[in-house]
Amino acid sequence: MDIHEYQAKHLLSKYDIKIADGGLAYSPEDAVQRAREIGGEVWAVKAQIHSGARGKAGGIKICKTHDEVSAAADELLGKRLRTHQTGPAGKVCLRLYVEAGTSIAKELYFSFLVDRAHERIVMVGSAEGGMEIEELAESKPEAIKKIHIEPAVGLCDFQAREMAFALGLDATQISQAVKLIKGCYRAMRDRDANMLEINPLVVTTSGELVVLDAKMGFDDNALFRQQKISELRDKTQEDPRETAAADRGLSYVGLDGDIGCMINGAGLAMATMDMIKLAGGEPANFLDVGGGASPERTEKAFRMVLADDNVKAMLVNIFAGINRCDWIAEGVVQAVKKIDMKVPLIVRLSGTNVEEGQRIIKESGLPIITASTLAEAAEKAVEARNDVVAREASVA
C-alpha cells in the first residue's frame, strides 16, 4: 500500500525529521489560505498522486504570488497526470500539498528498500539527487552507495555515518545526517514499511537537511497491526479492479491484455500467463482464488474478471490440492448461469475429484470449452479470443 507525499512527511516528522512547512488543499481557495498560513514569498503547489516524476508531468508548480497559487491549484485539481510510473492511463489529482519554498544548495537521494535477494533492508544513497535514480544506476552506478543492514542488529551508527559521508556532506552536517538517517530507519521499522524514498533530500543554503519529497510503501500483510497506516489508504489512486478484489479477499492484479484468468495458486497463475504469452495471447489479469475456492468465491472471481470490458475470452485453470475440482466446477456452472456470459470460457481442471468436476461441467449443457493440459488450455483460449476479435472486426 502506498501513501501520499504529505502523509509520508507527516509520519517522518514524528521521528524528528525536518520537513518544510506545508498544508493540504482541496480547492484553489484552500491553497491560497494554506499559502497565507505558511507565509513567505515562494510556495510549491504539488499534485498528490501515487507516482514519482510528478514534476516532469507538470504536477509541481512554483508560485510567487497568491494569484499564482490559486491559478496553479485550479489547473492541477481534477487533472489527469501521466508519468512513466502511472502508464498511459495516468492518475487524477484530487488534492494538493502547498509547501513553503526552500532555498536549495544541494540535492541528494536517499532511501531504504527491502532487498529480497539478500533478505535485508538496504540503505541507498547518492550525492546526485534530483534526477531519475534508475537512469543514474545505469549510466553511473558508482555514484550510488548501498549498505545492507543486518536485521538482528539493526542500523548501526557507523553505517549511518558511512552513508552521510557518501552523500558528500560537510563534517559539520554529519551528526544532523545521522539523526535523519536513524529516524528514517525507525519510521520504516516501526510502521512495517517496505520502501521509504526521499528524492530529493536537500541541503539548504543555511546548511540544514530538509526532506523535500517523500514516498513510502507498506507491506499489505502487516496492515492488520498498523491500523493508523491502513486508514491512510487512498483507493482513488488504485486500480478499481484491484481494490474491489482486495475488498472481497481475492488476489488480483490488472494487466493490459484481453484473456481473463482465474487460477488457484500464484505459481500456477504465473505459469498460465506465460503459456498464454507463448501461445500468442496477452493475459488481462492475475487472479489467484486461493485454496478455499467455494462455489460462492468462484462466482465472485468470475464477476471480477468479467467486469473488465477488455476481456475477449476467459481461462479457468485449477489444480486442486486443498481445493476440489467438483467445488470449482459447481462454482463455474453456477457463475455462468447467473452471469450473462458473452465471451468464450475455457476450463482446465486437474487434481482432487477431477473426474467429478469434469462430469459436472459436461452435464451442465453450457458452452464451456474444456482442456486437459495447460498448453492446450492456453492455445484454446488464444484461439477463442482471436475468433471474437475477428467477429467484432467483421461487424465493424
C-alpha positions in Angstrom: 0.0 0.0 0.0 1.3 3.4 -1.0 0.5 6.8 0.6 0.8 10.4 -0.5 3.8 12.7 -0.1 2.1 14.8 2.6 1.2 11.7 4.6 4.7 10.3 4.4 6.1 13.7 5.5 3.7 13.8 8.4 4.9 10.3 9.5 8.6 11.3 9.2 8.1 14.5 11.2 7.1 12.3 14.2 10.7 11.0 14.1 12.2 14.5 14.4 13.0 14.6 10.6 13.0 18.1 9.2 10.3 18.9 6.6 9.2 22.3 5.1 6.0 23.9 6.4 3.0 22.9 4.3 -0.7 22.2 4.3 -3.3 20.2 2.4 -5.7 21.9 -0.1 -8.8 20.6 -1.9 -9.7 23.8 -3.7 -7.9 27.0 -5.1 -9.3 28.9 -2.0 -7.8 26.3 0.3 -4.5 26.5 -1.5 -4.4 30.3 -1.1 -5.3 30.0 2.6 -2.5 27.5 3.1 0.0 29.9 1.5 -1.2 32.7 3.8 -0.8 30.5 6.8 2.7 29.3 5.8 3.9 32.9 5.0 6.9 33.7 2.9 7.2 34.8 -0.7 7.6 31.5 -2.6 5.4 28.3 -2.4 5.4 25.0 -4.2 1.9 23.7 -5.2 2.2 19.9 -5.5 -0.3 17.4 -7.0 -0.8 14.5 -4.7 -0.9 11.3 -6.7 0.8 7.9 -6.1 3.6 8.4 -8.6 7.1 9.8 -8.9 8.2 12.1 -11.7 5.3 14.5 -11.0 7.4 17.5 -11.9 8.1 16.2 -15.4 4.3 15.7 -15.8 3.6 19.3 -14.8 2.3 18.3 -11.3 4.5 20.7 -9.3 4.2 24.5 -9.7 6.4 27.1 -8.1 4.4 30.2 -7.3 5.4 33.7 -6.1 2.0 35.3 -5.5 -1.3 34.2 -4.1 -2.9 34.6 -7.5 -0.3 32.2 -9.0 -1.1 29.7 -6.2 -4.8 30.0 -7.0 -4.2 29.5 -10.7 -1.9 26.6 -10.1 -4.4 24.9 -7.9 -7.2 25.5 -10.4 -5.1 23.9 -13.1 -4.0 20.8 -11.1 -7.2 19.8 -9.3 -9.0 17.2 -11.4 -6.1 17.0 -13.9 -5.0 13.5 -15.0 -1.3 13.3 -14.7 0.7 10.8 -16.8 4.2 9.7 -15.8 6.3 6.7 -16.7 5.1 5.1 -13.4 1.4 5.6 -14.0 1.4 4.5 -17.6 -0.9 6.0 -20.3 -4.0 5.8 -18.1 -2.5 8.3 -15.6 -3.9 9.3 -12.2 -6.3 12.0 -11.3 -5.2 14.7 -8.8 -7.9 15.3 -6.2 -5.8 17.0 -3.5 -2.8 19.4 -3.3 0.0 20.0 -0.9 1.1 23.6 -0.6 4.6 23.9 0.7 6.9 26.7 1.7 9.7 27.4 -0.8 13.1 26.1 0.1 16.5 27.7 -0.7 18.4 24.8 -2.1 22.1 24.5 -2.1 22.4 20.8 -3.0 20.1 17.9 -3.8 20.7 14.3 -2.6 19.0 10.9 -3.0 18.3 8.7 0.0 16.1 5.6 0.5 15.6 2.4 2.5 14.3 -0.6 0.5 13.7 -4.3 1.1 16.3 -6.3 -0.8 14.6 -9.7 -1.1 17.7 -11.3 -2.8 19.8 -10.6 0.3 16.9 -10.8 2.8 18.0 -7.5 4.2 16.9 -3.9 4.3 19.3 -2.0 2.0 20.1 1.7 2.5 20.7 3.5 -0.8 22.1 7.0 -1.2 23.7 9.2 -3.8 25.2 12.7 -3.8 23.5 13.2 -7.2 19.8 13.5 -6.2 17.0 15.3 -8.1 17.1 13.0 -11.1 15.8 9.6 -12.0 17.7 7.2 -9.8 17.1 4.4 -12.4 18.9 6.4 -15.1 21.7 7.2 -12.7 22.1 3.5 -11.8 22.5 2.6 -15.4 24.7 5.5 -16.6 26.8 6.0 -13.4 26.4 3.1 -10.9 29.5 4.1 -9.0 27.6 7.3 -7.8 25.2 5.1 -5.8 26.1 3.8 -2.4 24.4 0.7 -0.9 24.7 -0.5 2.6 22.9 -3.7 3.8 21.6 -3.8 7.3 21.7 -6.9 9.4 18.1 -7.5 10.7 19.1 -8.9 14.0 21.3 -5.9 14.8 19.5 -3.0 13.0 21.1 0.1 11.7 24.4 0.9 13.4 25.8 4.4 13.9 28.9 3.7 11.8 26.6 2.7 8.9 24.7 5.9 9.2 28.0 7.9 9.3 29.3 6.0 6.3 26.2 6.9 4.3 26.4 10.5 5.4 30.0 10.8 4.1 28.9 9.0 0.9 26.4 11.8 0.4 29.2 14.3 0.2 28.1 16.2 3.3 30.4 18.5 5.3 31.8 17.4 8.6 29.5 19.9 10.4 26.5 18.2 8.8 27.3 14.6 9.7 25.6 14.5 13.1 22.5 16.0 11.6 22.5 13.4 8.8 23.0 10.5 11.2 20.0 11.7 13.2 17.9 11.9 10.0 19.0 8.5 8.7 18.3 6.8 12.0 14.9 8.5 12.2 14.0 7.2 8.7 15.1 3.7 9.7 12.9 3.7 12.8 10.0 5.0 10.8 10.4 2.2 8.3 10.8 -0.5 11.0 8.0 0.7 13.3 5.5 1.1 10.6 6.2 -2.1 8.6 7.1 -0.1 5.5 8.9 -1.9 2.7 10.0 1.3 1.0 11.0 4.8 2.1 12.4 7.1 -0.6 13.5 10.7 -0.2 14.3 12.4 -3.6 15.4 15.0 -3.2 16.8 15.3 0.3 18.2 18.8 0.1 20.9 20.8 1.8 19.6 24.3 2.3 21.8 27.4 1.9 21.8 27.6 5.7 23.2 24.1 5.9 20.0 22.3 7.1 19.0 18.9 5.8 15.3 19.0 4.7 13.1 16.3 3.2 11.7 17.9 0.1 9.8 14.9 -1.3 9.0 11.6 0.3 7.4 8.3 -0.8 6.5 5.4 1.5 5.1 1.9 0.7 3.8 -0.6 3.2 3.5 -4.3 3.5 -0.2 -5.2 2.9 0.2 -8.3 5.1 1.2 -6.1 8.1 -1.7 -3.7 7.9 -3.7 -5.7 10.4 -1.3 -4.4 13.1 -0.9 -0.9 11.6 -4.5 0.4 11.8 -3.4 4.1 11.6 -1.4 3.4 8.4 -4.3 1.4 6.9 -6.5 4.5 7.4 -4.2 6.5 5.1 -5.1 4.4 2.1 -6.5 6.4 -0.9 -8.5 4.0 -3.1 -8.9 6.7 -5.8 -5.2 6.2 -6.6 -5.5 2.4 -7.1 -6.8 0.3 -9.9 -10.5 -0.1 -9.1 -10.4 -3.7 -10.2 -7.7 -4.5 -7.7 -9.4 -2.5 -5.0 -12.7 -4.4 -5.5 -10.9 -7.7 -5.5 -9.0 -6.9 -2.3 -12.2 -5.9 -0.5 -13.5 -9.4 -1.4 -10.5 -11.3 -0.3 -9.2 -12.1 -3.8 -5.6 -11.6 -5.0 -6.0 -9.7 -8.3 -3.6 -7.6 -10.5 -5.0 -5.9 -13.6 -2.9 -6.2 -16.8 -3.3 -4.8 -20.3 -4.3 -8.0 -22.2 -7.7 -9.4 -23.2 -7.7 -13.0 -21.9 -9.1 -13.1 -18.4 -7.6 -15.6 -16.0 -9.0 -17.4 -12.9 -6.4 -19.7 -11.3 -5.6 -21.1 -7.9 -2.0 -20.6 -6.7 0.3 -17.8 -7.5 2.9 -20.1 -9.1 0.3 -21.7 -11.4 -1.1 -18.3 -12.2 2.4 -17.1 -13.4 2.9 -20.2 -15.4 -0.5 -19.9 -17.0 0.2 -16.3 -18.0 3.5 -17.4 -19.5 1.7 -20.1 -21.5 -0.8 -17.6 -22.8 2.0 -15.3 -23.9 3.7 -18.3 -25.5 0.6 -19.2 -27.4 0.4 -15.6 -28.8 -2.1 -14.0 -26.4 -2.0 -11.4 -23.6 -3.4 -12.0 -20.1 -5.9 -9.4 -18.9 -5.2 -10.1 -15.2 -3.5 -12.1 -12.5 -6.2 -13.6 -10.2 -5.5 -16.2 -7.6 -8.6 -17.6 -6.0 -6.6 -19.3 -3.3 -7.0 -22.6 -1.6 -10.6 -22.3 -0.3 -12.4 -21.6 -3.6 -16.0 -22.4 -2.7 -18.7 -22.0 -5.4 -19.6 -18.6 -4.0 -16.0 -17.5 -4.1 -15.6 -18.8 -7.6 -18.6 -16.7 -8.7 -17.1 -13.6 -7.2 -13.9 -14.3 -9.1 -15.9 -14.7 -12.3 -17.6 -11.4 -11.8 -14.3 -9.7 -11.1 -12.7 -10.9 -14.3 -15.6 -10.2 -16.5 -16.0 -6.7 -15.1 -13.0 -5.8 -17.3 -14.6 -4.7 -20.6 -11.3 -5.6 -22.4 -11.7 -9.4 -21.8 -12.4 -11.3 -25.0 -12.1 -14.8 -23.6 -11.7 -16.3 -20.1 -9.5 -19.2 -19.0 -10.1 -21.1 -15.7 -7.1 -23.2 -14.7 -7.4 -25.1 -11.5 -5.0 -27.7 -10.0 -6.9 -29.0 -6.9 -5.0 -30.0 -3.9 -6.6 -28.2 -1.0 -9.4 -27.3 -3.4 -11.6 -29.9 -5.0 -12.4 -29.9 -8.7 -16.1 -30.6 -8.1 -16.3 -27.5 -6.0 -14.7 -25.4 -8.7 -16.9 -27.0 -11.4 -20.0 -26.2 -9.4 -18.9 -22.6 -9.0 -18.1 -22.3 -12.7 -21.5 -23.7 -13.7 -23.3 -21.5 -11.1 -21.4 -18.4 -12.3 -22.1 -19.0 -16.0 -25.8 -19.5 -15.3 -26.1 -16.3 -13.2 -23.9 -14.1 -15.3 -24.7 -13.0 -18.8 -21.6 -14.7 -20.2 -20.8 -13.1 -23.5 -17.2 -14.3 -24.0 -15.9 -17.9 -24.6 -14.9 -19.8 -21.5 -12.1 -22.4 -21.4 -11.8 -24.6 -18.3 -8.9 -26.9 -17.4 -9.2 -29.0 -14.2 -6.7 -31.3 -12.6 -6.2 -32.9 -9.2 -8.6 -33.9 -6.4 -12.0 -35.1 -7.7 -11.1 -34.1 -11.3 -13.4 -36.8 -12.8 -16.4 -35.5 -10.8 -15.6 -31.9 -11.8 -15.4 -32.8 -15.5 -18.7 -34.6 -15.2 -20.4 -31.6 -13.7 -19.2 -29.3 -16.5 -20.0 -31.9 -19.2 -23.6 -32.5 -17.9 -24.3 -28.8 -17.4 -25.1 -28.3 -21.1 -23.3 -25.0 -21.1 -21.0 -23.9 -24.0 -17.8 -24.4 -22.0 -14.6 -25.4 -23.8 -12.6 -27.9 -21.9 -8.9 -28.8 -22.0 -6.8 -31.5 -20.3 -3.4 -29.7 -20.2 -2.2 -26.2 -19.6 -0.7 -25.8 -23.0 -3.9 -27.0 -24.6 -6.0 -24.6 -22.5 -3.7 -21.6 -23.4 -3.9 -22.4 -27.1 -7.7 -22.8 -27.0 -8.0 -19.5 -25.0 -6.0 -17.6 -27.6 -7.9 -19.3 -30.5 -11.2 -18.3 -28.9 -10.0 -14.8 -28.3 -8.9 -14.5 -32.0 -12.3 -15.7 -33.1 -14.0 -13.0 -31.0 -11.7 -10.3 -32.4 -12.3 -11.4 -35.9 -16.1 -11.4 -35.5 -16.0 -7.9 -34.0 -13.9 -6.7 -36.9 -16.3 -8.1 -39.5 -19.2 -6.5 -37.8 -17.4 -3.1 -37.6 
